[in-house]
Amino acid sequence: MLTKKKKEKSIKEAQVHDKDTGSPEVQVSILTKRITELTKHLKKNNKDKHPRRGLLSMVAARRTHLKYLEKKDKKRYGTILKKLGLKK
């Protein structure tokens, strides 16, 4: 589970301006953290099948946000990929 401190940290890393909490960059950052946490859980508890559906929906949501960002602004798209360490 993503704690409040981790969520705030990921928001601060991806913010476009001071009060930004809903831009695609922030949403992708939060989803990436949640995906990482859930992946760790599933590696440790490989018989736990129910969270897999949530993981797939989070990956799909992140992909959708990234496609939107790529279509709107290639520079911001490239920046967020580098910040989060995602491959193109």
C-alpha positions in Angstrom: 0.0 0.0 0.0 1.2 3.5 -0.9 1.7 5.6 2.3 0.8 9.3 2.4 4.5 10.2 2.6 5.5 8.2 -0.4 2.5 9.6 -2.4 3.5 13.2 -1.5 7.1 12.5 -2.5 6.1 11.1 -5.9 3.8 14.1 -6.4 6.6 16.6 -5.6 9.0 14.8 -8.0 6.6 15.1 -10.9 4.8 18.4 -10.3 4.6 20.9 -13.1 3.9 23.8 -10.7 3.5 24.2 -6.9 -0.2 23.2 -6.5 -0.2 20.5 -9.2 -1.8 17.3 -8.2 -3.7 16.1 -11.2 -1.5 16.6 -14.3 -0.7 13.5 -16.3 2.8 13.5 -15.0 1.7 13.3 -11.4 -0.9 10.6 -12.2 1.7 8.5 -14.0 4.1 9.0 -11.1 1.6 7.8 -8.5 0.5 4.9 -10.7 4.1 3.8 -11.2 4.7 3.8 -7.4 1.5 1.8 -6.8 2.5 -0.7 -9.6 6.0 -1.1 -8.1 4.5 -1.8 -4.6 2.0 -4.3 -5.9 4.6 -6.0 -8.0 6.7 -6.5 -4.9 3.7 -7.9 -3.1 2.9 -10.4 -5.9 6.5 -11.6 -6.1 6.5 -12.3 -2.4 3.0 -13.9 -2.4 2.8 -15.6 -5.7 -0.4 -17.5 -4.8 -2.3 -14.3 -4.2 -4.2 -14.0 -7.5 -6.8 -11.3 -6.8 -4.5 -8.3 -6.9 -3.5 -9.1 -10.4 -6.6 -7.6 -11.9 -6.0 -4.4 -10.1 -2.4 -4.4 -11.3 -3.5 -4.9 -14.9 -6.0 -2.0 -14.6 -3.3 0.3 -13.2 -0.9 -0.6 -16.0 -3.6 0.2 -18.5 -4.4 3.5 -16.9 -0.7 4.5 -16.8 -0.4 3.5 -20.5 -3.4 5.7 -21.3 -2.0 8.7 -19.5 1.3 8.2 -21.2 -0.3 8.0 -24.7 -2.2 11.2 -23.9 0.9 13.0 -22.8 2.9 11.8 -25.8 0.2 13.1 -28.1 -0.1 16.5 -26.4 3.6 17.3 -25.6 6.5 15.1 -26.6 9.0 17.0 -24.5 7.0 16.5 -21.2 6.5 12.8 -22.2 10.2 12.3 -22.6 10.9 14.1 -19.3 8.6 11.9 -17.3 9.9 8.7 -18.9 13.4 9.7 -17.8 12.4 10.8 -14.3 10.6 7.5 -13.6 13.0 5.2 -15.4 10.4 3.9 -17.8 11.5 2.7 -21.3 10.0 4.0 -24.4 
